Amino acid sequence: QLETLEQEEQECLELTPYPTEKRTHIVSQEHGMTVTKTLQEGEAETQVQSFSHSRAKLQGVLLEGASLLLLRVLARRQTLPPDLVFPAIDTEGDLCTSSY
């Protein structure tokens, strides 16, 4: 049984004169998962948002790293089970579904 314990995502846009850096940090904790989003645009004050999702809502959650691993396994097996859907967390940190 595999479980994502922590995931870090970083996106940098080098736009003159306002470079932008977005970071999303997801960490598994006892109560569920905590998502922390950080946004830095140019010289503006860094914006930080943090929120949590409960374990009950995340049952079977498939984050980005696990999704890539699953896609490789499915490609290797050359098969795709019908209606393969997992709960996921989108780029905004909200709950969504991931369908294959």
N, C-alpha and C positions, 0 to 999 in steps of 0.2 A: 504494500500500500504506500503510494507516494503522496507527499504533502508539500506544498510550497510553504517555506518558512519565512522567506523574505524576497522581495523583488525591488530593484531600483531601475528607474527609467529616466534618461536625461535627453533633452532636446535643446540644441543651441541654434539660433538663427543670427547670423552675422549681418544684420541690416544696418546700414549707416543712416542716421547717426544713433539709432536706438537698437543695439544688440539685445536679443531676448534669450533668456534661459529658462526652461521649464523642467522641473524635476518632480517625479512622482515616486514616493517610497511607500511600499506596502509591506507590512510586517504582521506575521501571525502571532496572536497573543492568546491568553487563556479564554477570553470572552469572545474572540473572533478575529477579525483583521482590522488593523488601523491603516488608513490611507492618509498620507501627508503630501499635499501638493504645494510646491514653491514656485513662484513666478517672479522673475527679475527682468524688468524692462528698462533698459538704459540706466539712467541715474536715479530713477524713481525708487521709492521705498519698496523693499521686498515684501511680496504678499504671500502669506502662508495660510493654508486651510488644512484642517485635520478633522477627520470623521471616521467612524467605525461602522462595521457591518457585523452582525451577530453570527455565531457559528451555525445557528439554525437556518439562516438565509443563505449561507455559503456552502451548504452540504453539496459536495461534488464539484466545487468551484474549479475552474480551469483558467489559470493565469497564462500570460503570454509565453513564458518559458516552457511550461508544461504543454501548451498548445503546439508549439514547434516540435517538441518531442513526439507528441501523439501523431502529428502529420507525417513525420518520418517513419513511424511504426506502420501507419496505414499505407503509406507508399511502398514500403518494403513488402508488406503482405499483399499488396495489390487488391485490397478489398475495403469496402466501406459499408459498415452496418447501416441499415435504413434508419432514418430519423435520429441521427446521432446529435444530441443537443446537450449542452452543458451550461450551468450558470457561469457567468464571467463578470469581470469588472472592466468597464470601458475606459477610454482615455481621460474622461472627466472624473473617474473614480466611482461612478454609479454602477449599480447592479444591472446586468443585461443578460442576454443569452448568446451563446456561440454555437452556430449550427454548421455541420459538415455535410 
